[in-house]
Amino acid sequence: MSMGILFTSKEIEPTLRKKTIIYNRLWSLKELFISIMLLIG
């Protein structure tokens, strides 16, 4: 039982890390867009 949980956590971890990286990139793009809008507006 515990072995299966360990295996699934090892499988989930890389996808979570990828999602976090993508989310951080999207967030920085959003921040950049907001700052540009503030500069123009």
C-alpha positions as a Markdown table, in Angstrom:
| # | Residue | x | y | z |
|---|---|---|---|---|
| 1 | Met | 0.0 | 0.0 | 0.0 |
| 2 | Ser | 2.6 | 2.5 | 1.0 |
| 3 | Met | 4.8 | 1.5 | -1.9 |
| 4 | Gly | 1.9 | 2.4 | -4.3 |
| 5 | Ile | 1.4 | 5.8 | -2.7 |
| 6 | Leu | 5.2 | 6.5 | -3.0 |
| 7 | Phe | 5.1 | 5.6 | -6.7 |
| 8 | Thr | 2.1 | 7.8 | -7.4 |
| 9 | Ser | 3.6 | 10.7 | -5.6 |
| 10 | Lys | 6.8 | 10.3 | -7.7 |
| 11 | Glu | 4.6 | 10.3 | -10.8 |
| 12 | Ile | 2.6 | 13.4 | -9.7 |
| 13 | Glu | 5.5 | 15.5 | -8.6 |
| 14 | Pro | 7.0 | 16.3 | -12.1 |
| 15 | Thr | 3.6 | 17.3 | -13.5 |
| 16 | Leu | 2.9 | 19.5 | -10.5 |
| 17 | Arg | 6.3 | 21.2 | -11.0 |
| 18 | Lys | 5.5 | 21.7 | -14.7 |
| 19 | Lys | 2.2 | 23.2 | -13.9 |
| 20 | Thr | 3.8 | 25.5 | -11.3 |
| 21 | Ile | 6.4 | 26.7 | -13.9 |
| 22 | Ile | 3.6 | 27.4 | -16.5 |
| 23 | Tyr | 1.5 | 29.2 | -13.9 |
| 24 | Asn | 4.5 | 31.4 | -12.8 |
| 25 | Arg | 5.2 | 32.2 | -16.5 |
| 26 | Leu | 1.5 | 33.1 | -17.0 |
| 27 | Trp | 1.5 | 35.2 | -13.8 |
| 28 | Ser | 4.6 | 37.2 | -14.9 |
| 29 | Leu | 3.1 | 37.8 | -18.3 |
| 30 | Lys | 0.0 | 39.1 | -16.6 |
| 31 | Glu | 2.1 | 41.4 | -14.4 |
| 32 | Leu | 4.0 | 42.6 | -17.5 |
| 33 | Phe | 0.7 | 43.3 | -19.3 |
| 34 | Ile | -0.7 | 45.2 | -16.4 |
| 35 | Ser | 2.4 | 47.4 | -16.1 |
| 36 | Ile | 2.3 | 48.1 | -19.8 |
| 37 | Met | -1.4 | 49.1 | -19.6 |
| 38 | Leu | -0.6 | 51.4 | -16.6 |
| 39 | Leu | 2.3 | 53.0 | -18.6 |
| 40 | Ile | 0.0 | 53.6 | -21.6 |
| 41 | Gly | -3.1 | 54.5 | -19.8 |
